[in-house]
């Protein structure tokens, strides 16, 4: 079978692609080679730019299994094409003692490499990936990932490590012993070198790539053409401009590569120790690590060169590179299901789910803790670009293209200019043939008209505004790694904010505690640090239930834990290496109160202590820690008071989660009401629980017990109330955004009620607005998915189904009084679980919820990214502002992602603010709008410049004349470049306005602006061109012409006698040329002023001093040489002398032209057309963002979703 249907690789993932197989065809290659020679190499360039054409032109379709080349196409909206060559990995070079050992090694190797099920049922796994007879594996590399042929699924698949399809049991049973040297060598062959290689391309390579850009090829064509027509000066000017542009572009591209290379090179090669099967420790380079290697984590820490799962000991890790949080995280060994009490042996290992046991590449291990005589070990699960850091680097190296209407429209606009050029091209040929012009001249002049219509300076002009905006952003502390995004930020109409550290202060302050005694809440207490409470279980829980550690003598860890521990004033001591060596176990971390807090003489019996224990000594050892899990919303510890027989279990976490694990009789009846009161006030509430463990639980048993066995049947002890203060600038910034009709949304990992409370405090939800919580329940026990709706104010009633009729809510919504309906706005709020259920089961509801959803609580990082996508799907331009922690995906996906963290995670974000404050958001939008309007101004101006010059040349071609070399030079360099680079300097307007700039060039107002100016300019140019011919003094100009009546002063004319031959040849000097040159020179300046608009997006153009000075200087200069001719200037510009009366007439034409142009642009367009369009948009925007969906929709939709669908 030589033809095969397309296949899909990476199905369901972000980088999903269609794949087609091709084989090289000799006859096709011969035809293409001939075409390349005949087209002078142009066909080769075309095939270089279009990989799809390149493959189809030189290859024939083939079965994917046997093909030599694969053609890949992304399945997203961009439909980008890539091609890759199939390579063969030969396993025959691998030294083996016997065929049997070879097959075992292969099968074992592939048990790791890939894929679905790690069981032993398929011993010949290699047959999936290779043709066994020849022991060869076919693969190709795309975007730094290797894809191997898999015979089982008849498709290519990338090589997976131990991160997929491997159970926790098998990690301990099959992989914890390490690899043999032979197995390691075999895997190294497949997985390759463990490195994230960011090769910095040589300057020559970058130069070739940059120069082969279609635009520079067009410039080269233009320069060659002008040189043949002896336009040397202008050709030289364009060459200089191109060289400057190429050099600056090469410098910035190379600088980015070097920065990225330096970032990933920090840990690229270190020496690591690995355990081999026979307990032998071998030291190897980190580049030689493969999945399955058992790595020994050194005592003094290291930078992780791979992703690995911890199987022995504990590590303290700084994960700021990945999360943006510089808080050290404690990593414990992966629970071993085989020694687990409940035995959940079928659980599959997943780096995300088990991230508290996984050491990620690029993160820094600060300290390790271990059993004496036992090493801290971790099994390598992913290497190279498959690691978490590798994936981050890949997303930077191969970003998704930015899809923005402006750029699509710009290409469309260029195509229109090319079409206009085509008309001019045909007209020139016909006109020249009719006038019997030489063939060589026809070819040059007709091609010249194309270079005039599509201006070579356009990209440089378009980039200028963005470069200036980038510089202004840098001044206010906003750094940008993706300058093209600045324009897109001008369109943002919705901004998502993370809560903690973004809207609110980073840290939490302890507001107080509320203890429970006999299932009743006591009064709230502010001071926890007192003698009365020092030996209470409540304070013991605060002292032990945390993940704090001492690093170089300083207490560090989660900010919440730090505040909690500081509030009780206790002391934490960790065992030193020497102390650990004295015991055959990990020495516990010990906490104790300061001596001044301990009562002088307390009977020891009160605290269940031994009689011989000194009353003043009170220490608690932390025996086992179950780290905080966001999925479980809790953490717990097992601790023992010094000298006590029994151990204690302490637990803290989300109040709802903790209450559910406590004995019901210990939870106060008014628990929900008290909790709701605190969360409504915006407090962060944490619940504490405790229980005594059985005396049969020994130290060693505790080390292997599952957390489920500990975390149940607890006694509820009370609440810790933390205050998360709003940042000072938050309410003002959000108010500015609301005034500018920019929607704000909160996306947080915090609880629902706290998030709603903060949203009300900061003004995101106004006091009179109502919040409806959408609680979606997944299908369960045969019941279909459903959504319950209730007001946030009546949340407590949810626990009493009889008290609330879910159908009453939509009815109430529908039958609210009309006035109330007009005034009240509704906001939807939901948590991450409900959001996922709605995405999966209620697709038709998603757009409506996106239009009105304001609070999204308990959102996981991937859910934040999904939310950004869902908002983009309802045509929002979405900004995302986060502090870098767990917001990476969302920051990358948003149209404008602003990271408030300067750590390495911000590499993934297009913008990074130096000051961790959301005041950067309106600043960025203002600058974005200014840059966008500047782009429009420049584009419109360049379009008018092309058309004006095109029309000037077309008029002159009709009399077989043209503009002179120095006339072109004066227009293109002195006028156009100066104006373009100074008109882009207008700074942004000082405040955000409700009006938004148009998103594309193809909009009514912009098209009307351009077309009206084209008509005006063509009209006045034609008027001058034809009117000059009607003058009584007019004649076809020749060197002896004397329209100025300069009798007796032959100097002016004699200056041209030397060039008579040249004049005869090119016919530059004539009255029409002089008239068209002067009128068109003024027209460039007139449209520059007409298009240089200020308010409401930019500062007025009179504040742009460089622009004002340049325009005034050029006006004076052109006026001067027009009214008072200077012989030397006229000689250089090849201008002829015309009567003074005609000069005044030209001035009148120019003044009338200026009046009409500016009136049409600034008054008719702005006052009439723009306002009509804007008012319509404004109403649409108001309807879009402020009111509720139609009543009948609410009635039908909400009633429908409360009942099973």
Residue pairs with C-beta under 8 A, 6 or more apart in sequence:
1 63
2 61
2 62
2 63
3 61
3 62
3 63
4 21
4 61
4 62
4 63
4 64
4 65
6 18
6 19
6 20
7 18
7 19
7 64
7 154
7 155
7 156
8 16
8 17
8 18
8 19
8 75
8 155
9 16
9 17
9 19
9 72
9 147
9 155
9 156
9 157
9 158
10 16
10 17
10 158
15 74
15 143
16 74
16 75
16 76
17 72
17 73
17 74
17 75
17 82
17 142
18 72
18 73
18 75
19 64
19 70
19 71
19 72
19 155
19 156
20 61
20 64
20 70
20 71
20 72
20 73
21 61
21 62
21 63
21 64
21 65
21 66
21 67
21 69
21 70
22 55
22 56
22 59
22 60
22 61
22 62
22 67
22 68
22 69
22 70
22 71
23 59
23 60
23 62
23 66
23 67
23 68
23 69
24 58
24 59
24 68
24 69
25 58
25 59
25 60
28 57
28 58
28 59
28 60
29 58
32 43
32 47
32 57
32 58
35 43
36 43
36 44
45 212
45 217
46 53
47 53
47 54
47 57
47 58
48 54
48 212
49 214
50 81
51 71
51 81
51 82
51 83
52 71
52 73
52 81
52 83
54 83
55 69
55 71
55 83
56 71
59 68
59 69
62 68
64 70
64 154
64 155
64 156
65 149
65 154
67 86
68 85
68 86
69 83
69 84
69 85
69 86
70 83
70 84
70 86
70 140
70 156
71 81
71 82
71 83
72 81
72 82
72 83
72 84
72 142
73 79
73 80
73 81
73 82
74 80
76 400
77 403
78 400
78 401
78 403
80 401
82 142
84 140
84 141
84 142
85 140
86 138
86 139
86 140
87 138
87 139
87 140
87 141
88 136
88 137
88 138
88 139
89 136
89 137
89 138
89 139
89 189
89 190
90 134
90 135
90 136
91 106
91 130
91 135
91 136
91 137
91 189
92 134
92 135
92 136
94 102
94 185
94 186
94 189
96 102
96 105
96 182
101 182
102 135
103 123
103 124
103 126
104 123
105 182
105 183
105 186
106 124
106 125
106 126
106 130
106 135
106 186
107 122
107 123
107 124
107 125
107 126
108 183
109 126
109 183
109 186
109 187
109 190
110 125
110 126
110 128
110 129
111 118
111 120
111 125
112 161
112 162
112 175
112 187
112 291
112 292
113 129
113 148
113 159
113 160
113 161
113 187
113 190
113 191
113 291
114 125
114 128
114 129
114 148
114 150
114 157
114 159
114 160
115 128
115 150
115 157
115 160
115 164
115 165
116 165
117 165
118 165
118 166
118 167
118 170
118 174
124 132
126 132
127 151
128 150
128 151
128 152
128 153
129 137
129 148
129 149
129 150
129 151
130 136
130 137
130 138
130 149
130 151
137 148
137 149
137 190
138 148
138 149
139 146
139 147
139 148
139 149
139 156
140 146
140 147
140 156
141 147
143 394
143 397
143 398
144 197
144 384
144 385
144 390
144 394
144 397
144 398
145 158
145 385
145 386
145 394
146 158
146 159
146 192
147 156
147 157
147 158
148 156
148 157
148 158
148 159
148 190
149 155
149 156
150 156
150 157
159 190
159 191
159 386
160 386
161 191
161 291
161 307
161 380
161 381
161 382
161 383
161 386
162 171
162 175
162 291
162 292
162 309
162 349
162 379
162 380
162 381
162 382
163 307
163 349
163 350
163 351
163 381
163 382
163 386
164 348
164 350
165 348
166 175
166 348
166 349
167 337
167 345
167 346
167 347
167 348
167 349
168 334
168 335
168 336
168 337
168 344
168 345
168 347
168 348
168 349
168 354
169 336
169 337
169 338
169 345
169 346
171 309
171 311
171 334
171 349
171 379
172 311
172 334
172 336
172 337
172 338
173 338
175 292
175 294
175 379
176 294
176 311
176 377
176 379
177 275
177 277
177 294
178 274
178 275
178 276
178 277
178 293
178 294
179 187
179 276
179 277
179 290
179 292
179 293
179 294
180 276
180 277
181 276
181 282
183 292
184 288
184 290
184 293
187 290
187 291
187 292
188 288
188 290
191 290
191 291
191 383
191 384
192 384
193 287
193 288
193 384
194 286
194 287
194 288
194 289
194 290
194 305
194 306
194 383
194 384
195 268
195 269
195 287
195 384
196 264
196 268
196 361
196 384
196 385
196 387
196 389
196 390
196 393
198 257
198 260
198 261
198 264
198 265
198 393
198 397
199 261
200 254
200 257
200 258
200 261
201 209
201 254
201 257
203 250
203 254
206 250
206 253
206 254
207 246
207 250
210 216
210 246
210 249
210 250
210 253
211 246
215 459
216 242
216 246
218 454
218 456
219 238
219 242
219 456
221 451
222 235
222 238
222 451
222 456
223 235
223 238
223 239
225 444
225 447
225 448
225 451
226 232
226 234
226 235
226 238
226 448
226 451
227 235
228 444
229 444
229 445
229 448
230 965
231 965
231 968
232 965
233 965
233 966
233 969
234 965
234 968
234 969
234 972
234 973
237 969
237 972
237 973
238 456
238 457
241 456
241 457
241 460
241 977
242 456
245 459
245 460
256 481
260 393
260 396
260 397
260 907
263 393
263 904
263 907
264 362
264 389
264 393
266 303
266 362
267 286
267 303
267 304
267 305
267 361
267 362
268 286
268 287
268 305
269 285
269 286
269 287
270 285
270 286
270 302
270 303
270 305
271 283
271 284
271 285
271 286
272 283
272 284
272 285
272 286
272 289
272 295
272 296
272 302
272 305
273 281
273 282
273 283
273 295
273 296
273 298
274 281
274 282
274 283
274 284
274 289
274 293
274 294
274 295
274 296
275 281
275 282
275 294
275 296
275 375
275 377
276 282
281 296
286 305
286 306
287 305
289 295
289 305
289 306
289 380
289 383
290 380
290 383
291 380
291 381
291 382
291 383
292 379
292 380
293 379
293 380
294 311
294 377
294 378
294 379
294 380
295 306
295 308
295 377
295 378
295 379
295 380
296 375
296 376
296 377
297 310
297 313
297 315
297 359
297 365
297 368
297 375
297 376
297 377
297 378
298 368
299 368
299 370
299 376
299 577
301 364
301 365
301 366
301 367
301 368
302 364
302 365
303 362
303 363
303 364
303 365
304 359
304 360
304 361
304 362
304 363
304 364
304 365
305 361
306 361
306 380
306 381
306 382
306 383
306 387
307 351
307 358
307 359
307 360
307 361
307 380
307 381
307 382
307 383
307 386
307 387
307 388
308 358
308 359
308 378
308 379
308 380
308 381
309 334
309 349
309 351
309 354
309 357
309 358
309 359
309 378
309 379
309 381
310 331
310 332
310 333
310 334
310 357
310 358
310 359
310 376
310 377
310 378
311 333
311 334
311 336
311 377
311 378
311 379
312 333
312 370
312 371
312 374
312 375
312 376
312 377
312 378
313 333
313 368
313 369
313 370
313 371
313 374
313 375
313 376
313 377
314 330
314 331
314 332
314 333
314 368
314 369
314 370
314 376
314 586
315 330
315 331
315 359
315 365
315 367
315 368
315 369
315 376
316 328
316 329
316 330
316 331
316 365
316 366
316 367
316 368
316 549
316 551
317 328
317 329
317 330
317 331
317 359
317 363
317 364
317 365
317 366
318 326
318 328
318 329
318 363
318 364
318 366
319 325
319 329
319 360
319 363
320 326
320 363
320 903
320 904
320 905
321 362
321 363
321 364
321 389
321 903
321 904
321 905
322 360
322 362
322 363
322 388
322 389
322 392
322 888
322 905
323 884
323 885
323 886
323 905
324 883
324 884
324 885
324 886
324 887
324 888
324 899
324 901
324 903
324 905
324 906
325 884
325 885
326 903
327 556
327 557
327 558
327 559
328 366
328 549
328 551
328 556
328 557
329 356
329 547
330 547
330 549
330 557
330 625
330 627
331 356
331 357
331 358
331 359
331 627
332 356
332 357
332 625
332 626
332 627
333 357
334 349
334 354
334 357
335 357
335 706
335 707
336 704
337 343
337 344
337 345
337 347
338 345
339 704
340 704
340 705
340 706
341 705
341 706
341 708
341 709
342 706
342 708
342 709
344 706
349 381
351 358
351 360
351 381
351 382
351 388
353 631
356 627
356 628
356 629
358 381
359 365
359 378
360 387
360 388
360 389
361 382
361 387
361 388
361 389
361 390
362 387
362 388
362 389
362 904
366 551
367 549
367 551
368 376
369 376
369 580
369 586
370 376
370 580
370 586
371 584
371 585
371 586
372 580
372 581
372 583
372 584
372 585
373 584
382 388
382 390
384 390
385 391
385 393
385 394
392 888
392 907
392 908
395 892
395 908
396 907
396 908
399 482
402 482
402 484
402 485
402 488
404 484
404 487
404 488
404 491
404 999
405 999
405 1000
406 487
406 932
406 935
406 999
406 1000
406 1001
407 484
408 1000
409 1000
409 1001
409 1002
410 462
410 939
410 1001
412 1001
412 1002
413 939
413 943
413 1001
413 1002
414 454
414 458
417 453
417 454
417 943
417 946
418 450
418 453
418 454
420 453
420 947
420 950
421 449
421 450
421 452
421 453
421 454
421 950
424 449
424 450
424 452
424 453
424 950
424 953
424 954
425 446
425 447
425 449
425 450
427 954
427 957
428 442
428 445
428 446
428 449
428 954
428 957
429 442
429 446
431 957
431 958
432 441
432 442
432 445
432 446
432 957
432 960
433 442
435 960
437 445
437 960
445 957
445 962
448 953
449 950
449 953
449 954
449 957
452 946
452 949
452 950
452 953
453 946
453 947
453 950
454 946
455 461
455 942
455 945
455 946
455 976
457 942
457 972
457 976
457 977
457 980
458 942
460 980
461 938
461 941
461 942
461 980
461 981
461 984
462 935
462 938
462 939
462 942
464 934
464 938
464 980
464 981
464 984
465 931
465 934
465 935
465 937
465 938
465 984
466 483
466 484
466 486
466 487
466 931
466 935
467 483
468 931
468 934
468 984
468 985
469 486
469 927
469 928
469 930
469 931
469 934
469 988
470 480
470 483
470 486
472 927
472 987
472 988
473 479
473 480
473 486
473 911
473 923
473 924
473 927
474 480
476 920
476 923
477 913
477 914
477 915
477 920
478 898
478 911
478 912
478 913
478 914
478 920
478 923
478 924
478 927
479 911
479 912
479 913
479 914
480 486
480 910
480 911
481 907
481 909
481 910
481 911
481 912
482 910
485 895
485 896
485 910
485 911
486 927
486 928
486 931
487 928
487 931
487 932
487 935
488 877
488 895
488 896
488 928
489 879
489 895
489 896
489 911
489 924
489 925
489 927
489 928
489 929
489 931
490 925
490 928
490 929
490 930
490 931
490 932
490 933
490 997
490 1097
491 877
491 895
491 928
491 932
491 996
491 997
491 999
492 742
492 877
492 878
492 879
492 895
492 896
492 925
492 928
493 741
493 742
493 743
493 876
493 877
493 996
493 1181
494 742
494 743
494 744
494 745
494 871
494 876
494 877
494 878
494 879
495 737
495 742
495 743
495 744
495 745
495 878
495 879
495 880
495 881
495 921
496 744
496 745
496 746
496 747
496 864
496 867
496 868
496 871
496 878
496 879
496 880
496 881
496 890
496 894
497 503
497 744
497 745
497 746
497 747
497 881
497 882
497 918
498 747
498 748
498 881
498 882
498 883
498 885
498 887
499 724
499 746
499 747
499 748
499 750
499 755
499 758
500 506
500 724
500 748
500 749
500 750
500 883
501 883
501 885
501 900
501 916
502 881
502 882
502 883
502 900
502 918
503 726
503 727
503 730
503 746
503 758
503 762
503 918
504 724
504 725
504 726
504 727
504 730
504 758
505 724
505 725
505 726
505 727
506 559
506 883
506 916
507 559
507 563
508 559
508 560
508 563
508 684
508 722
508 723
508 724
509 563
509 722
509 723
509 725
510 528
510 563
510 564
510 567
510 720
510 721
510 722
510 723
511 526
511 683
511 721
511 722
511 723
512 524
512 525
512 526
512 721
513 524
513 525
513 528
513 538
513 718
513 719
513 720
513 721
514 521
514 522
514 523
514 524
514 525
514 674
514 718
514 719
514 721
515 521
515 522
515 525
515 536
515 538
515 717
515 718
516 522
516 666
516 667
516 668
516 716
516 717
516 718
519 665
519 666
519 667
519 668
519 669
519 716
520 668
521 668
521 670
521 674
521 718
522 718
524 721
528 539
528 542
528 567
528 568
529 567
529 568
529 569
529 597
530 597
531 597
531 598
531 599
533 539
534 593
534 597
534 598
534 599
534 618
535 602
535 606
535 607
535 618
537 648
537 650
537 690
537 717
538 688
538 717
538 718
539 568
540 620
540 639
540 641
540 648
540 650
540 690
541 650
541 651
541 652
541 688
541 689
541 690
541 717
542 564
542 565
542 567
542 568
542 688
542 720
543 565
543 568
543 570
543 591
543 593
543 620
544 591
544 620
544 622
544 637
544 639
544 650
545 635
545 636
545 637
545 650
545 651
545 652
545 688
546 557
546 558
546 561
546 564
546 565
546 635
547 557
547 558
547 561
547 625
547 627
547 628
547 635
548 555
548 556
548 557
548 558
548 561
548 562
548 565
548 572
549 555
549 556
549 557
549 574
549 589
550 556
550 572
550 574
555 562
555 565
555 572
556 562
558 628
560 684
560 686
560 722
563 722
564 686
564 720
564 722
565 572
568 593
569 593
569 594
569 597
570 591
570 592
570 593
570 594
571 591
571 592
571 593
571 594
572 589
572 590
572 591
573 589
573 590
573 591
573 592
574 589
574 590
575 586
575 587
575 588
575 589
575 590
579 587
580 586
580 587
585 699
585 700
585 703
588 621
588 622
588 623
588 640
589 621
589 622
590 619
590 620
590 621
590 622
590 642
591 619
591 620
591 622
592 618
592 619
592 620
593 618
595 616
598 616
598 618
599 615
600 616
601 615
602 615
603 615
604 610
604 611
604 613
604 615
605 611
607 618
607 641
608 641
608 644
608 646
609 641
609 643
609 644
610 643
610 644
613 642
613 643
617 642
618 641
618 642
619 641
619 642
620 639
620 640
620 641
620 642
621 639
621 640
621 642
622 637
622 638
622 639
623 637
623 638
623 639
623 640
623 647
623 699
623 702
624 637
624 638
624 702
624 703
624 705
625 635
625 636
625 637
625 638
626 635
626 636
626 637
626 707
626 710
626 711
627 635
628 634
628 635
628 653
629 635
630 749
630 860
632 653
632 657
633 653
633 654
633 656
633 657
634 651
634 652
634 653
634 654
634 657
634 658
634 661
634 711
635 651
635 652
635 653
636 649
636 650
636 651
636 652
636 707
636 710
636 711
637 649
637 650
638 647
638 648
638 649
638 693
638 702
638 710
639 647
639 648
639 649
639 650
640 646
640 647
640 648
641 648
645 695
646 692
646 693
646 694
646 695
647 692
647 693
647 697
647 702
648 690
648 691
648 692
648 693
649 690
649 691
649 692
649 693
649 710
649 711
649 714
650 688
650 689
650 690
651 658
651 661
651 688
651 689
651 690
651 711
651 714
652 658
652 686
652 687
652 688
652 689
652 720
653 686
653 687
654 686
654 687
654 751
655 671
655 675
655 685
655 686
655 687
655 719
656 675
658 687
658 688
658 689
658 714
658 716
659 667
659 671
659 687
659 716
661 689
661 711
661 712
661 713
661 714
662 689
662 713
662 714
662 715
662 716
663 713
663 714
663 715
663 716
666 714
666 715
666 716
667 716
668 674
668 716
671 716
672 796
672 799
673 796
674 719
675 685
675 719
676 753
676 795
676 796
678 685
678 719
678 721
679 685
679 751
679 753
679 754
679 757
680 753
680 756
680 757
681 757
682 723
682 724
682 754
682 757
682 758
682 761
683 721
683 722
683 723
683 724
683 754
684 721
684 722
684 723
684 724
684 750
684 751
684 754
685 719
685 720
685 721
685 722
685 751
685 754
686 719
686 720
686 722
687 716
687 717
687 718
687 719
687 720
688 717
688 718
688 719
688 720
689 714
689 715
689 716
689 717
690 714
690 715
690 717
691 713
691 714
691 715
693 702
693 710
697 705
724 754
724 758
726 758
726 761
726 762
727 917
727 918
729 917
729 918
729 919
730 762
730 918
731 761
731 762
731 763
733 918
733 919
733 921
733 922
734 744
734 762
734 763
734 764
735 763
736 922
736 991
736 992
737 744
737 921
737 922
737 992
738 744
738 763
739 992
739 994
740 922
740 925
740 992
740 993
740 994
741 994
741 996
741 1178
741 1181
741 1182
741 1185
742 925
742 992
743 876
743 1185
744 764
744 854
745 764
745 853
745 854
745 855
745 856
745 871
746 755
746 758
746 759
746 764
746 854
746 855
746 856
747 856
747 859
747 864
747 867
747 880
747 890
748 755
748 855
748 856
748 857
748 858
748 859
749 857
749 858
749 859
749 860
749 886
750 857
750 858
751 857
751 858
752 773
752 792
752 829
752 831
752 855
752 857
752 858
753 792
753 795
754 857
755 829
755 855
755 856
755 857
756 765
756 771
756 792
756 829
756 855
756 857
759 765
759 827
759 854
759 855
760 767
764 854
764 855
765 771
765 827
765 854
765 855
766 825
768 823
768 824
768 825
769 824
769 825
769 826
769 827
770 791
770 792
770 793
770 824
770 825
770 826
770 827
771 791
771 792
771 793
771 826
771 827
771 828
771 829
771 854
771 855
772 789
772 790
772 791
772 792
772 809
772 826
772 827
772 828
772 829
773 789
773 790
773 791
773 792
773 795
773 828
773 829
773 830
774 787
774 788
774 789
774 828
774 829
774 830
774 834
774 838
774 849
775 787
775 788
775 789
775 790
775 798
775 830
775 831
775 834
776 785
776 786
776 787
776 788
776 830
776 833
776 834
776 835
776 837
776 838
776 841
776 842
777 785
777 786
777 787
777 788
777 837
778 785
778 837
778 840
778 841
779 785
779 841
783 1204
784 841
784 1204
784 1205
785 837
785 840
785 841
785 842
785 1205
786 1201
786 1202
786 1203
786 1204
786 1205
787 834
787 837
787 838
787 842
787 845
787 1201
787 1202
788 798
788 806
788 1202
789 806
789 809
789 810
789 1198
789 1201
789 1202
790 797
790 798
790 804
790 806
790 809
791 809
792 829
794 804
797 803
797 804
798 804
806 1202
807 1199
807 1202
809 1198
810 1194
810 1195
810 1197
810 1198
810 1199
810 1202
811 1195
813 826
813 1188
813 1191
813 1194
813 1195
813 1198
814 1191
814 1194
814 1195
816 824
821 1188
821 1191
825 1186
825 1187
825 1188
826 852
826 1188
827 852
827 853
827 854
827 855
828 849
828 852
828 853
828 854
828 855
829 853
829 854
829 855
829 856
829 857
830 838
830 849
830 853
830 855
830 856
830 857
831 856
831 857
831 858
831 859
832 856
832 857
832 858
832 859
832 860
832 863
833 858
835 856
835 859
835 863
835 866
835 867
836 863
836 866
838 845
838 846
838 849
839 846
839 866
839 870
841 1205
842 1201
842 1205
845 1197
845 1201
846 870
846 873
847 873
847 874
848 1189
848 1193
848 1197
850 870
850 871
850 873
850 874
850 876
851 874
851 1184
851 1185
851 1189
852 1188
852 1189
856 863
856 864
856 867
859 867
861 886
861 887
861 888
861 889
861 890
862 889
864 880
864 886
864 887
864 889
864 890
865 889
865 890
865 893
867 890
868 878
868 880
868 890
868 893
868 894
869 893
871 878
872 878
872 893
872 895
877 895
877 896
877 999
878 894
878 895
878 896
879 894
879 895
879 896
879 897
879 898
879 921
879 924
879 925
880 887
880 890
880 891
880 893
880 894
880 896
880 897
880 898
881 897
881 898
881 900
881 918
881 920
881 921
882 890
882 891
882 897
882 898
882 899
882 900
883 899
883 900
883 901
883 916
884 891
884 899
884 900
884 901
884 903
884 905
884 906
884 909
885 901
885 905
887 899
888 905
888 908
888 909
890 897
891 897
891 898
891 899
891 908
891 909
891 910
892 908
892 909
896 910
896 911
896 924
896 928
897 908
897 909
897 910
897 911
898 909
898 910
898 911
898 912
898 913
898 920
898 921
898 924
899 905
899 906
899 908
899 909
899 911
899 912
899 913
900 912
900 913
900 916
900 917
900 918
900 920
901 912
901 916
902 912
902 914
906 912
911 920
911 924
913 920
922 992
925 992
926 988
926 989
926 990
926 991
926 992
926 1097
927 988
929 988
929 989
929 996
929 997
929 1097
930 986
930 987
930 988
930 989
930 1097
930 1098
932 997
932 1097
933 997
933 1093
933 1097
933 1098
934 983
934 984
934 986
934 1098
936 997
936 998
936 1001
936 1006
937 983
937 984
937 1091
937 1092
937 1093
938 980
938 983
938 984
939 1001
940 1006
940 1009
940 1010
940 1013
940 1087
940 1091
941 979
941 980
941 983
941 1087
941 1088
941 1091
942 980
943 1010
944 1010
944 1013
944 1014
944 1017
944 1083
944 1084
944 1087
944 1091
945 976
945 1084
945 1087
947 1014
947 1017
947 1018
948 1017
948 1021
948 1080
948 1083
948 1084
948 1087
949 963
949 971
949 1080
951 1017
951 1018
951 1021
952 963
952 1021
952 1076
952 1077
952 1080
953 962
953 963
955 1021
955 1022
955 1025
955 1072
955 1076
956 962
956 963
956 1072
956 1073
956 1076
959 1067
959 1070
959 1072
960 1067
961 1066
961 1067
961 1068
961 1070
961 1072
961 1073
962 1066
962 1067
962 1068
962 1073
963 971
963 1068
963 1073
963 1076
963 1077
964 1066
964 1068
964 1069
964 1073
964 1133
964 1134
966 1132
966 1133
966 1134
967 1068
967 1073
967 1077
967 1133
967 1134
970 1081
970 1133
971 1080
971 1081
971 1084
974 1114
975 1081
975 1084
975 1085
975 1114
976 1084
978 1110
978 1114
979 1084
979 1085
979 1088
979 1107
979 1110
979 1111
979 1114
982 1104
982 1106
982 1107
982 1110
983 1088
983 1091
983 1092
983 1101
983 1104
983 1107
985 1104
985 1106
985 1107
986 1092
986 1094
986 1098
986 1099
986 1100
986 1101
986 1103
986 1104
986 1107
987 1098
987 1099
987 1103
987 1104
988 1097
988 1098
988 1099
989 1094
989 1095
989 1096
989 1097
989 1098
989 1099
990 1099
993 1096
993 1097
994 1178
994 1181
995 1096
995 1174
995 1178
996 1177
996 1181
997 1097
998 1005
998 1006
1001 1007
1004 1169
1004 1173
1005 1165
1005 1169
1005 1170
1005 1173
1008 1165
1008 1169
1009 1091
1009 1161
1009 1165
1012 1160
1012 1161
1012 1165
1013 1087
1013 1090
1013 1091
1013 1157
1013 1160
1013 1161
1016 1153
1016 1156
1016 1157
1016 1160
1017 1080
1017 1083
1017 1087
1017 1153
1017 1157
1020 1079
1020 1083
1020 1149
1020 1150
1020 1152
1020 1153
1020 1156
1021 1076
1021 1079
1021 1080
1021 1083
1023 1149
1024 1075
1024 1076
1024 1079
1024 1146
1024 1149
1025 1072
1025 1075
1025 1076
1027 1145
1028 1034
1028 1071
1028 1072
1028 1075
1028 1138
1028 1142
1029 1071
1029 1072
1031 1139
1031 1142
1033 1043
1033 1139
1033 1142
1034 1043
1034 1071
1035 1041
1035 1043
1036 1070
1037 1069
1037 1070
1037 1071
1037 1136
1039 1053
1039 1056
1039 1057
1039 1060
1039 1063
1040 1053
1041 1053
1041 1136
1042 1053
1042 1137
1043 1071
1043 1136
1043 1137
1043 1138
1043 1139
1044 1052
1044 1137
1044 1138
1044 1139
1044 1140
1045 1139
1046 1052
1046 1053
1046 1137
1051 1127
1052 1125
1052 1127
1052 1130
1052 1137
1053 1137
1055 1127
1055 1130
1055 1131
1056 1063
1056 1069
1056 1131
1063 1069
1068 1134
1069 1134
1069 1135
1069 1136
1070 1136
1071 1136
1071 1138
1073 1134
1073 1135
1073 1136
1074 1135
1074 1136
1074 1138
1075 1138
1075 1142
1075 1146
1077 1133
1077 1135
1078 1118
1078 1122
1078 1146
1078 1150
1079 1146
1079 1149
1079 1150
1079 1153
1081 1118
1082 1115
1082 1118
1082 1150
1082 1153
1082 1154
1083 1150
1083 1153
1085 1111
1085 1114
1085 1115
1085 1118
1086 1150
1086 1153
1086 1154
1086 1157
1086 1158
1087 1157
1088 1111
1089 1101
1089 1111
1089 1154
1089 1158
1090 1157
1090 1158
1090 1161
1090 1162
1091 1161
1092 1101
1092 1104
1092 1107
1093 1101
1093 1162
1093 1166
1094 1100
1094 1101
1094 1103
1101 1107
1101 1108
1102 1108
1119 1147
1120 1126
1121 1129
1121 1130
1121 1133
1121 1135
1122 1143
1122 1146
1122 1147
1123 1140
1123 1143
1123 1144
1123 1147
1125 1135
1125 1137
1129 1135
1130 1136
1130 1137
1188 1194
1189 1197
